[in-house]
Amino acid sequence: MIRKLIKKITHPFLKYGTQKYFSKPRSYTYAGIEVMVMPDVFPPHYTLSTKLLLDYLKPIDLTNKSFLELGCGSGIISLFAASKRANVMASDINSTALEALEKAAIKNNLSIETISSDLFDTIQNKSFEYIIINPPYYPKAPKSIKEHAWFCGENFEYFQKLFKQLSVRSDKTILMILSEDCELKKIRNIALEHNLMLDLIFESNTIMEKNFIFRIDVIEDNDLLTLFNKAQNLSKKTKGNC
């Protein structure tokens, strides 16, 4: 309750301040890797999600693993994975983001492959050992390329398409981060419609926000009791959120 009140009070000031601050390129650094974030690209400075994903990946051995950052934005996660010797592909629909990422890869002496793709539209014939997704989740129709990083469509079209595509793929480990600010129940139900389950594997709880990292798994059997228990367990862990 207190958190919601604080966010309500500070939101107009934060919105104005961040728009002004990010009206020109800004650098972002993690583990000695620096990217330049363009004005039309999602700024990892603004939320906790990017840093949480980076910290989560830090202890994982990614050597020679095939790795996709789906909707890479600044691409800092892709570059970090490359620094851990993963074979990295970074996708986005924002050409400005991809161009800046390619320059950052050269500057940081790291090797990655970039590809312009709306979700998996142009990467259908390749599977990955790791896929990382930091999705847009506010239910509003995006009106610009930058807003695609924040808004998933009035009817959650982003998730409808994402889960439909994932349901017929054979990737090994798919990780997605979501905030308590999203409509988690709605997103989870869309996943279930496509025979997918969101398994909670990490939770971060701060004064300002809770974030959850999920592994997206295919439901391989029709055991309704197992599915019910998983859903109940997830509901208990995220009770009162999203």
Accessible surface in RSA format (square Angstrom, percent):
REM  Atomic radii and reference values for relative SASA: ProtOr
REM  Chains: A
REM  Algorithm: Lee & Richards
REM  Probe-radius: 1.40
REM  Slices: 20
REM RES _ NUM      All-atoms   Total-Side   Main-Chain    Non-polar    All polar
REM                ABS   REL    ABS   REL    ABS   REL    ABS   REL    ABS   REL
RES MET A   1   194.87 100.9 154.99 102.6  39.88  94.9 130.72 111.1  64.16  85.0
RES ILE A   2   132.51  75.4 129.89  96.8   2.61   6.3 131.16  94.4   1.35   3.7
RES ARG A   3    35.33  14.8  31.65  16.1   3.68   8.8  24.78  33.9  10.55   6.4
RES LYS A   4   141.06  68.8 135.12  82.9   5.94  14.2  80.83  72.8  60.23  64.2
RES LEU A   5   103.52  57.7  99.58  71.2   3.93   9.9 102.98  72.3   0.53   1.4
RES ILE A   6    59.96  34.1  58.89  43.9   1.07   2.6  59.96  43.2   0.00   0.0
RES LYS A   7    66.35  32.4  64.65  39.7   1.70   4.0  48.43  43.6  17.92  19.1
RES LYS A   8   163.98  80.0 146.96  90.2  17.01  40.5  97.61  87.9  66.37  70.7
RES ILE A   9   102.20  58.2  93.29  69.5   8.91  21.5  99.62  71.7   2.58   7.0
RES THR A  10    44.12  31.4  44.05  44.7   0.07   0.2  43.77  58.8   0.35   0.5
RES HIS A  11    97.82  53.5  96.96  67.4   0.86   2.2  64.68  66.7  33.14  38.6
RES PRO A  12    77.66  56.6  65.84  60.0  11.82  43.0  71.12  58.7   6.54  40.6
RES PHE A  13   152.98  76.5 143.35  88.8   9.63  25.1 146.26  88.7   6.72  19.2
RES LEU A  14    85.93  47.9  83.83  60.0   2.10   5.3  85.92  60.3   0.01   0.0
RES LYS A  15   105.51  51.5 104.50  64.1   1.01   2.4  49.50  44.6  56.01  59.7
RES TYR A  16   148.24  69.2 145.64  82.9   2.60   6.8 114.37  85.9  33.87  41.8
RES GLY A  17    33.08  40.8   0.00   N/A  33.08  40.8  28.93  79.4   4.16   9.3
RES THR A  18    30.01  21.3  28.27  28.7   1.74   4.1  22.42  30.1   7.59  11.5
RES GLN A  19   104.88  58.6  93.51  68.3  11.37  27.1  37.73  80.3  67.15  50.9
RES LYS A  20   137.03  66.9 125.33  76.9  11.70  27.9  81.78  73.6  55.25  58.8
RES TYR A  21   101.91  47.6  97.39  55.4   4.53  11.8  69.20  52.0  32.72  40.3
RES PHE A  22    15.38   7.7  14.23   8.8   1.15   3.0  14.51   8.8   0.86   2.5
RES SER A  23    76.81  64.9  49.45  66.0  27.36  63.0  38.47  81.9  38.34  53.7
RES LYS A  24   115.00  56.1 113.55  69.7   1.46   3.5  58.43  52.6  56.58  60.3
RES PRO A  25    64.80  47.2  51.87  47.3  12.93  47.0  51.87  42.8  12.93  80.4
RES ARG A  26    58.30  24.5  56.28  28.7   2.02   4.8   8.15  11.1  50.15  30.4
RES SER A  27    51.94  43.9  36.19  48.3  15.75  36.3   3.69   7.9  48.25  67.6
RES TYR A  28    30.33  14.2  26.62  15.1   3.71   9.7  23.07  17.3   7.26   8.9
RES THR A  29    80.50  57.3  55.21  56.0  25.29  60.3  41.86  56.2  38.64  58.4
RES TYR A  30    16.79   7.8  13.29   7.6   3.49   9.1  16.76  12.6   0.03   0.0
RES ALA A  31    64.57  59.4  15.07  23.3  49.49 112.6  36.27  51.1  28.30  75.0
RES GLY A  32    71.39  88.0   0.00   N/A  71.39  88.0  35.47  97.3  35.92  80.4
RES ILE A  33    11.46   6.5  11.46   8.5   0.00   0.0  11.46   8.3   0.00   0.0
RES GLU A  34    51.67  29.7  50.71  38.4   0.96   2.3  12.04  23.3  39.63  32.4
RES VAL A  35     2.72   1.8   1.74   1.6   0.97   2.3   2.72   2.4   0.00   0.0
RES MET A  36    80.43  41.7  73.99  49.0   6.44  15.3  70.51  59.9   9.93  13.2
RES VAL A  37     2.90   1.9   0.98   0.9   1.91   4.6   1.57   1.4   1.32   3.6
RES MET A  38    43.92  22.7  41.76  27.6   2.16   5.1  15.63  13.3  28.29  37.5
RES PRO A  39    41.89  30.5  39.83  36.3   2.06   7.5  40.66  33.6   1.23   7.6
RES ASP A  40    69.37  48.6  68.64  68.3   0.73   1.7   3.24   7.6  66.13  66.0
RES VAL A  41     5.53   3.6   2.72   2.5   2.81   6.8   3.91   3.4   1.62   4.4
RES PHE A  42    34.21  17.1  31.99  19.8   2.22   5.8  31.99  19.4   2.22   6.4
RES PRO A  43     6.18   4.5   6.18   5.6   0.00   0.0   6.18   5.1   0.00   0.0
RES PRO A  44     3.65   2.7   1.18   1.1   2.47   9.0   1.18   1.0   2.47  15.4
RES HIS A  45    65.36  35.7  32.66  22.7  32.69  83.6  37.22  38.4  28.14  32.7
RES TYR A  46    77.63  36.2  50.16  28.5  27.48  71.5  36.93  27.7  40.71  50.2
RES THR A  47    38.99  27.7  26.53  26.9  12.46  29.7  33.33  44.8   5.66   8.6
RES LEU A  48    68.47  38.1  67.67  48.4   0.81   2.0  68.03  47.8   0.45   1.2
RES SER A  49    11.60   9.8  11.26  15.0   0.34   0.8   8.80  18.7   2.80   3.9
RES THR A  50     7.35   5.2   7.35   7.5   0.00   0.0   2.80   3.8   4.55   6.9
RES LYS A  51    92.79  45.3  92.79  56.9   0.00   0.0  61.89  55.7  30.90  32.9
RES LEU A  52    25.78  14.4  25.04  17.9   0.75   1.9  25.04  17.6   0.75   2.0
RES LEU A  53     0.42   0.2   0.42   0.3   0.00   0.0   0.42   0.3   0.00   0.0
RES LEU A  54     0.00   0.0   0.00   0.0   0.00   0.0   0.00   0.0   0.00   0.0
RES ASP A  55    54.06  37.9  44.89  44.7   9.17  21.7  24.41  57.4  29.65  29.6
RES TYR A  56    61.29  28.6  50.85  28.9  10.45  27.2  32.73  24.6  28.56  35.2
RES LEU A  57     0.31   0.2   0.31   0.2   0.00   0.0   0.31   0.2   0.00   0.0
RES LYS A  58   114.20  55.7 106.14  65.1   8.07  19.2  59.86  53.9  54.34  57.9
RES PRO A  59   113.73  82.9  73.01  66.6  40.72 148.0  85.43  70.5  28.30 175.9
RES ILE A  60    39.48  22.5  34.51  25.7   4.97  12.0  39.46  28.4   0.02   0.1
RES ASP A  61   101.70  71.2  87.29  86.9  14.41  34.1  43.47 102.3  58.24  58.1
RES LEU A  62     0.77   0.4   0.00   0.0   0.77   1.9   0.00   0.0   0.77   2.1
RES THR A  63    41.32  29.4  32.78  33.2   8.55  20.4  24.14  32.4  17.18  26.0
RES ASN A  64   110.27  76.0  96.31  93.1  13.97  33.6  23.59  56.8  86.69  83.8
RES LYS A  65    63.98  31.2  63.98  39.3   0.00   0.0  21.28  19.2  42.70  45.5
RES SER A  66    22.06  18.6  21.82  29.1   0.24   0.6  17.07  36.4   4.99   7.0
RES PHE A  67     0.00   0.0   0.00   0.0   0.00   0.0   0.00   0.0   0.00   0.0
RES LEU A  68     0.00   0.0   0.00   0.0   0.00   0.0   0.00   0.0   0.00   0.0
RES GLU A  69    10.56   6.1  10.56   8.0   0.00   0.0   2.69   5.2   7.87   6.4
RES LEU A  70     3.72   2.1   1.36   1.0   2.36   5.9   1.36   1.0   2.36   6.4
RES GLY A  71    41.43  51.1   0.00   N/A  41.43  51.1  25.42  69.7  16.02  35.9
RES CYS A  72     6.77   5.1   0.00   0.0   6.77  15.9   0.07   0.2   6.70   7.2
RES GLY A  73    10.65  13.1   0.00   N/A  10.65  13.1  10.52  28.9   0.13   0.3
RES SER A  74    12.42  10.5   3.71   5.0   8.71  20.1   4.12   8.8   8.30  11.6
RES GLY A  75     0.30   0.4   0.00   N/A   0.30   0.4   0.00   0.0   0.30   0.7
RES ILE A  76     1.78   1.0   1.77   1.3   0.02   0.0   1.77   1.3   0.02   0.0
RES ILE A  77     2.86   1.6   2.86   2.1   0.00   0.0   2.86   2.1   0.00   0.0
RES SER A  78     0.00   0.0   0.00   0.0   0.00   0.0   0.00   0.0   0.00   0.0
RES LEU A  79     0.00   0.0   0.00   0.0   0.00   0.0   0.00   0.0   0.00   0.0
RES PHE A  80    10.27   5.1  10.27   6.4   0.00   0.0  10.27   6.2   0.00   0.0
RES ALA A  81     0.00   0.0   0.00   0.0   0.00   0.0   0.00   0.0   0.00   0.0
RES ALA A  82    12.02  11.1   1.70   2.6  10.32  23.5   1.74   2.5  10.28  27.2
RES SER A  83    49.75  42.0  21.88  29.2  27.88  64.2  19.83  42.2  29.92  41.9
RES LYS A  84    46.19  22.5  35.86  22.0  10.34  24.6  21.28  19.2  24.92  26.5
RES ARG A  85   165.61  69.5 156.29  79.7   9.32  22.2  62.31  85.2 103.30  62.6
RES ALA A  86     8.28   7.6   0.00   0.0   8.28  18.8   0.00   0.0   8.28  21.9
RES ASN A  87    89.68  61.8  79.35  76.7  10.33  24.9  30.02  72.2  59.66  57.7
RES VAL A  88    10.79   7.1   0.00   0.0  10.79  26.0   1.19   1.0   9.60  26.1
RES MET A  89    10.49   5.4  10.19   6.7   0.29   0.7  10.19   8.7   0.29   0.4
RES ALA A  90     0.00   0.0   0.00   0.0   0.00   0.0   0.00   0.0   0.00   0.0
RES SER A  91     0.66   0.6   0.66   0.9   0.00   0.0   0.00   0.0   0.66   0.9
RES ASP A  92    16.51  11.6  14.72  14.7   1.78   4.2   2.03   4.8  14.47  14.4
RES ILE A  93    65.10  37.0  45.40  33.8  19.71  47.5  46.97  33.8  18.13  49.2
RES ASN A  94    10.57   7.3  10.22   9.9   0.35   0.8   4.13   9.9   6.44   6.2
RES SER A  95    70.90  59.9  66.83  89.2   4.07   9.4  37.39  79.6  33.51  46.9
RES THR A  96    50.59  36.0  49.61  50.3   0.98   2.3  20.99  28.2  29.61  44.8
RES ALA A  97     1.36   1.2   0.36   0.6   1.00   2.3   0.91   1.3   0.45   1.2
RES LEU A  98    13.74   7.6  13.74   9.8   0.00   0.0  13.74   9.6   0.00   0.0
RES GLU A  99   102.55  58.9 100.55  76.1   2.00   4.8  34.98  67.7  67.57  55.2
RES ALA A 100    16.50  15.2   9.26  14.3   7.24  16.5  12.95  18.2   3.54   9.4
RES LEU A 101     0.74   0.4   0.00   0.0   0.74   1.9   0.73   0.5   0.01   0.0
RES GLU A 102    79.42  45.6  76.50  57.9   2.92   7.0  29.14  56.4  50.28  41.1
RES LYS A 103   152.61  74.5 146.80  90.1   5.81  13.8  91.30  82.2  61.31  65.3
RES ALA A 104     6.99   6.4   2.96   4.6   4.03   9.2   6.59   9.3   0.40   1.1
RES ALA A 105     7.27   6.7   7.17  11.1   0.09   0.2   7.17  10.1   0.09   0.2
RES ILE A 106   143.50  81.7 126.19  94.0  17.32  41.7 132.06  95.1  11.44  31.0
RES LYS A 107   142.45  69.5 107.74  66.1  34.71  82.6  88.48  79.6  53.97  57.5
RES ASN A 108    32.58  22.5  12.28  11.9  20.30  48.9   8.58  20.6  24.01  23.2
RES ASN A 109   137.07  94.5 117.99 114.0  19.08  45.9  28.66  69.0 108.41 104.8
RES LEU A 110    39.35  21.9  25.00  17.9  14.35  36.1  29.30  20.6  10.04  27.0
RES SER A 111    99.19  83.8  80.77 107.8  18.42  42.4  49.99 106.5  49.20  68.9
RES ILE A 112    32.17  18.3   1.90   1.4  30.27  73.0   6.22   4.5  25.94  70.4
RES GLU A 113    94.17  54.1  88.99  67.3   5.17  12.3  37.17  71.9  57.00  46.5
RES THR A 114    30.93  22.0   9.31   9.4  21.61  51.5   0.99   1.3  29.94  45.3
RES ILE A 115    39.65  22.6  34.46  25.7   5.19  12.5  39.65  28.6   0.00   0.0
RES SER A 116    73.25  61.9  59.44  79.3  13.82  31.8  32.61  69.4  40.65  56.9
RES SER A 117     5.59   4.7   0.00   0.0   5.59  12.9   3.61   7.7   1.98   2.8
RES ASP A 118    66.48  46.6  62.60  62.3   3.89   9.2  14.67  34.5  51.82  51.7
RES LEU A 119    14.56   8.1   8.91   6.4   5.65  14.2   9.73   6.8   4.83  13.0
RES PHE A 120     2.68   1.3   2.68   1.7   0.00   0.0   2.68   1.6   0.00   0.0
RES ASP A 121    54.16  37.9  42.12  41.9  12.04  28.5  16.76  39.4  37.41  37.3
RES THR A 122    83.81  59.6  58.31  59.1  25.50  60.8  66.29  89.0  17.52  26.5
RES ILE A 123     7.88   4.5   2.67   2.0   5.21  12.6   7.88   5.7   0.00   0.0
RES GLN A 124   122.48  68.5  97.91  71.6  24.57  58.5  26.60  56.6  95.88  72.7
RES ASN A 125   157.05 108.3 117.03 113.1  40.02  96.4  41.22  99.2 115.83 112.0
RES LYS A 126    94.34  46.0  87.23  53.5   7.11  16.9  48.69  43.8  45.65  48.6
RES SER A 127    59.75  50.5  45.99  61.4  13.76  31.7   9.92  21.1  49.84  69.8
RES PHE A 128     5.29   2.6   0.92   0.6   4.38  11.4   3.21   1.9   2.08   6.0
RES GLU A 129    54.89  31.5  54.81  41.5   0.07   0.2  23.11  44.7  31.77  25.9
RES TYR A 130    36.50  17.0  36.50  20.8   0.00   0.0   8.44   6.3  28.06  34.6
RES ILE A 131     0.00   0.0   0.00   0.0   0.00   0.0   0.00   0.0   0.00   0.0
RES ILE A 132     0.92   0.5   0.71   0.5   0.21   0.5   0.71   0.5   0.21   0.6
RES ILE A 133     0.22   0.1   0.22   0.2   0.00   0.0   0.22   0.2   0.00   0.0
RES ASN A 134    40.32  27.8  21.70  21.0  18.62  44.8  11.08  26.7  29.23  28.3
RES PRO A 135     6.18   4.5   0.00   0.0   6.18  22.5   0.72   0.6   5.46  33.9
RES PRO A 136    12.25   8.9  10.30   9.4   1.94   7.1  12.24  10.1   0.01   0.0
RES TYR A 137    30.24  14.1  29.46  16.8   0.78   2.0  14.45  10.9  15.79  19.5
RES TYR A 138    74.78  34.9  74.78  42.5   0.00   0.0  52.95  39.8  21.84  26.9
RES PRO A 139    56.81  41.4  37.64  34.3  19.16  69.7  37.64  31.1  19.16 119.1
RES LYS A 140    93.87  45.8  93.05  57.1   0.82   2.0  49.05  44.1  44.82  47.7
RES ALA A 141    41.68  38.3  41.27  63.7   0.42   0.9  41.27  58.1   0.42   1.1
RES PRO A 142    36.01  26.2  16.88  15.4  19.13  69.5  16.88  13.9  19.13 118.9
RES LYS A 143   173.99  84.9 134.97  82.8  39.02  92.9  90.54  81.5  83.45  88.9
RES SER A 144    54.26  45.8  42.17  56.3  12.09  27.8  47.89 102.0   6.36   8.9
RES ILE A 145    70.49  40.1  58.74  43.8  11.75  28.3  59.75  43.0  10.74  29.2
RES LYS A 146    56.33  27.5  55.38  34.0   0.95   2.3  33.76  30.4  22.57  24.0
RES GLU A 147    47.99  27.6  47.99  36.3   0.00   0.0  13.90  26.9  34.09  27.8
RES HIS A 148    80.06  43.8  72.65  50.5   7.42  19.0  37.80  39.0  42.26  49.2
RES ALA A 149    36.23  33.3  18.75  28.9  17.48  39.8  27.48  38.7   8.75  23.2
RES TRP A 150    51.74  20.8  50.22  24.3   1.51   3.5  46.08  24.6   5.66   9.2
RES PHE A 151    39.64  19.8  36.77  22.8   2.88   7.5  36.77  22.3   2.88   8.2
RES CYS A 152     4.02   3.0   0.00   0.0   4.02   9.5   2.58   6.5   1.44   1.6
RES GLY A 153     5.97   7.4   0.00   N/A   5.97   7.4   5.96  16.4   0.01   0.0
RES GLU A 154   118.76  68.2 101.86  77.1  16.90  40.2  26.56  51.4  92.20  75.3
RES ASN A 155   102.02  70.4  95.53  92.3   6.49  15.6  25.18  60.6  76.84  74.3
RES PHE A 156     9.50   4.8   9.50   5.9   0.00   0.0   9.50   5.8   0.00   0.0
RES GLU A 157    86.15  49.5  82.77  62.6   3.38   8.1  62.79 121.5  23.36  19.1
RES TYR A 158    42.07  19.6  33.81  19.2   8.25  21.5  36.59  27.5   5.47   6.7
RES PHE A 159     0.00   0.0   0.00   0.0   0.00   0.0   0.00   0.0   0.00   0.0
RES GLN A 160    64.66  36.2  62.66  45.8   2.00   4.8  28.02  59.6  36.64  27.8
RES LYS A 161    69.19  33.8  64.58  39.6   4.61  11.0  52.78  47.5  16.41  17.5
RES LEU A 162     0.00   0.0   0.00   0.0   0.00   0.0   0.00   0.0   0.00   0.0
RES PHE A 163     0.00   0.0   0.00   0.0   0.00   0.0   0.00   0.0   0.00   0.0
RES LYS A 164   135.68  66.2 135.12  82.9   0.55   1.3  77.29  69.6  58.38  62.2
RES GLN A 165    33.33  18.6  29.52  21.6   3.81   9.1  22.14  47.1  11.19   8.5
RES LEU A 166     3.19   1.8   0.16   0.1   3.02   7.6   0.16   0.1   3.02   8.1
RES SER A 167    38.58  32.6  16.79  22.4  21.79  50.2   8.98  19.1  29.59  41.5
RES VAL A 168   127.72  84.0  91.75  83.1  35.97  86.7  99.75  86.7  27.96  75.8
RES ARG A 169    37.23  15.6  14.73   7.5  22.50  53.6  16.95  23.2  20.28  12.3
RES SER A 170    97.38  82.3  67.45  90.0  29.93  68.9  53.13 113.1  44.25  62.0
RES ASP A 171    20.31  14.2   0.01   0.0  20.29  48.0   0.22   0.5  20.08  20.0
RES LYS A 172   155.17  75.7 125.11  76.8  30.06  71.6  84.59  76.1  70.57  75.2
RES THR A 173    26.74  19.0  26.71  27.1   0.03   0.1  10.21  13.7  16.53  25.0
RES ILE A 174    13.38   7.6  13.26   9.9   0.12   0.3  13.26   9.6   0.12   0.3
RES LEU A 175     3.63   2.0   3.63   2.6   0.00   0.0   3.63   2.6   0.00   0.0
RES MET A 176     0.00   0.0   0.00   0.0   0.00   0.0   0.00   0.0   0.00   0.0
RES ILE A 177     1.48   0.8   1.04   0.8   0.44   1.1   1.04   0.8   0.44   1.2
RES LEU A 178     1.18   0.7   0.00   0.0   1.18   3.0   1.18   0.8   0.00   0.0
RES SER A 179     1.52   1.3   1.23   1.6   0.29   0.7   1.23   2.6   0.29   0.4
RES GLU A 180    25.01  14.4  16.64  12.6   8.37  19.9   1.22   2.4  23.79  19.4
RES ASP A 181    45.50  31.9  19.33  19.2  26.17  61.9  12.97  30.5  32.53  32.4
RES CYS A 182     4.10   3.1   0.00   0.0   4.10   9.6   1.84   4.7   2.25   2.4
RES GLU A 183    81.01  46.5  80.10  60.6   0.91   2.2  32.26  62.4  48.74  39.8
RES LEU A 184     3.87   2.2   3.87   2.8   0.00   0.0   3.87   2.7   0.00   0.0
RES LYS A 185   140.39  68.5 139.27  85.5   1.11   2.7  81.76  73.6  58.63  62.4
RES LYS A 186    86.81  42.3  83.11  51.0   3.69   8.8  33.94  30.5  52.87  56.3
RES ILE A 187     0.00   0.0   0.00   0.0   0.00   0.0   0.00   0.0   0.00   0.0
RES ARG A 188    24.07  10.1  24.07  12.3   0.00   0.0   0.17   0.2  23.90  14.5
RES ASN A 189    60.80  41.9  59.23  57.2   1.57   3.8  16.75  40.3  44.05  42.6
RES ILE A 190     1.47   0.8   1.47   1.1   0.00   0.0   1.47   1.1   0.00   0.0
RES ALA A 191     0.00   0.0   0.00   0.0   0.00   0.0   0.00   0.0   0.00   0.0
RES LEU A 192    54.21  30.2  38.78  27.7  15.43  38.8  38.99  27.4  15.22  41.0
RES GLU A 193   124.32  71.4  84.89  64.2  39.44  93.9  46.16  89.3  78.16  63.8
RES HIS A 194    41.32  22.6  33.91  23.6   7.41  19.0  29.20  30.1  12.12  14.1
RES ASN A 195    74.11  51.1  71.50  69.1   2.61   6.3  26.98  64.9  47.13  45.6
RES LEU A 196     2.37   1.3   2.34   1.7   0.03   0.1   2.34   1.6   0.03   0.1
RES MET A 197     1.63   0.8   1.47   1.0   0.17   0.4   1.63   1.4   0.00   0.0
RES LEU A 198     0.33   0.2   0.00   0.0   0.33   0.8   0.00   0.0   0.33   0.9
RES ASP A 199    23.59  16.5  20.92  20.8   2.67   6.3  13.78  32.4   9.81   9.8
RES LEU A 200    28.86  16.1   8.56   6.1  20.30  51.0   8.56   6.0  20.30  54.6
RES ILE A 201    57.52  32.7  22.46  16.7  35.06  84.5  32.11  23.1  25.41  69.0
RES PHE A 202    78.25  39.1  71.08  44.0   7.17  18.7  77.76  47.1   0.49   1.4
RES GLU A 203    66.76  38.3  42.39  32.1  24.37  58.0  18.68  36.1  48.08  39.3
RES SER A 204    16.67  14.1  12.10  16.1   4.57  10.5   6.55  13.9  10.12  14.2
RES ASN A 205    98.33  67.8  65.70  63.5  32.63  78.6  18.26  43.9  80.07  77.4
RES THR A 206    61.36  43.6  45.62  46.2  15.75  37.5  54.30  72.9   7.06  10.7
RES ILE A 207   149.53  85.1 132.27  98.5  17.26  41.6 140.81 101.4   8.72  23.7
RES MET A 208    76.91  39.8  76.47  50.6   0.44   1.1  65.39  55.6  11.53  15.3
RES GLU A 209    22.57  13.0  22.42  17.0   0.16   0.4   1.87   3.6  20.70  16.9
RES LYS A 210    48.02  23.4  48.02  29.5   0.00   0.0  14.80  13.3  33.22  35.4
RES ASN A 211     4.45   3.1   3.93   3.8   0.52   1.3   0.78   1.9   3.68   3.6
RES PHE A 212     0.01   0.0   0.00   0.0   0.01   0.0   0.01   0.0   0.00   0.0
RES ILE A 213     0.78   0.4   0.78   0.6   0.00   0.0   0.78   0.6   0.00   0.0
RES PHE A 214     0.00   0.0   0.00   0.0   0.00   0.0   0.00   0.0   0.00   0.0
RES ARG A 215    85.08  35.7  85.08  43.4   0.00   0.0  17.65  24.1  67.43  40.9
RES ILE A 216     6.71   3.8   0.25   0.2   6.45  15.6   0.25   0.2   6.45  17.5
RES ASP A 217    35.75  25.0  32.55  32.4   3.20   7.6  17.39  40.9  18.36  18.3
RES VAL A 218    70.64  46.5  54.22  49.1  16.42  39.6  54.24  47.1  16.40  44.5
RES ILE A 219    28.20  16.0  20.88  15.6   7.32  17.7  25.56  18.4   2.64   7.2
RES GLU A 220   159.97  91.8 118.41  89.6  41.56  98.9  43.36  83.9 116.60  95.2
RES ASP A 221    85.23  59.7  72.71  72.4  12.53  29.6  39.15  92.1  46.08  46.0
RES ASN A 222   142.25  98.1 121.78 117.7  20.47  49.3  35.77  86.1 106.48 102.9
RES ASP A 223    70.40  49.3  57.07  56.8  13.33  31.5  22.76  53.6  47.64  47.5
RES LEU A 224   135.00  75.2 128.73  92.1   6.27  15.8 128.96  90.6   6.04  16.3
RES LEU A 225   122.13  68.0 115.78  82.8   6.35  16.0 119.32  83.8   2.82   7.6
RES THR A 226    57.56  40.9  55.30  56.1   2.26   5.4  39.91  53.6  17.64  26.7
RES LEU A 227    42.63  23.7  40.69  29.1   1.93   4.9  42.25  29.7   0.38   1.0
RES PHE A 228   115.91  58.0 110.94  68.7   4.97  12.9 115.73  70.2   0.18   0.5
RES ASN A 229    79.56  54.9  74.49  72.0   5.06  12.2  26.16  63.0  53.39  51.6
RES LYS A 230    87.87  42.9  80.36  49.3   7.51  17.9  48.67  43.8  39.20  41.8
RES ALA A 231    23.51  21.6  23.45  36.2   0.06   0.1  23.51  33.1   0.00   0.0
RES GLN A 232    77.70  43.4  77.33  56.5   0.37   0.9  10.55  22.5  67.15  50.9
RES ASN A 233    73.90  51.0  71.40  69.0   2.50   6.0  16.58  39.9  57.31  55.4
RES LEU A 234     5.36   3.0   3.91   2.8   1.45   3.6   5.13   3.6   0.23   0.6
RES SER A 235    43.89  37.1  37.84  50.5   6.04  13.9  30.48  64.9  13.40  18.8
RES LYS A 236   152.67  74.5 133.30  81.8  19.37  46.1  78.92  71.0  73.75  78.6
RES LYS A 237   101.20  49.4  83.30  51.1  17.91  42.6  53.89  48.5  47.31  50.4
RES THR A 238     7.41   5.3   4.72   4.8   2.69   6.4   0.04   0.0   7.37  11.1
RES LYS A 239   170.54  83.2 148.95  91.4  21.59  51.4  96.53  86.9  74.01  78.8
RES GLY A 240    81.66 100.7   0.00   N/A  81.66 100.7  43.03 118.1  38.63  86.5
RES ASN A 241    27.30  18.8   9.03   8.7  18.26  44.0   2.94   7.1  24.36  23.5
RES CYS A 242    43.46  32.9   0.01   0.0  43.46 102.1  22.84  57.9  20.63  22.2
END  Absolute sums over single chains surface
CHAIN  1 A    12790.4      10610.8       2179.6       7241.3       5549.2
END  Absolute sums over all chains
TOTAL         12790.4      10610.8       2179.6       7241.3       5549.2
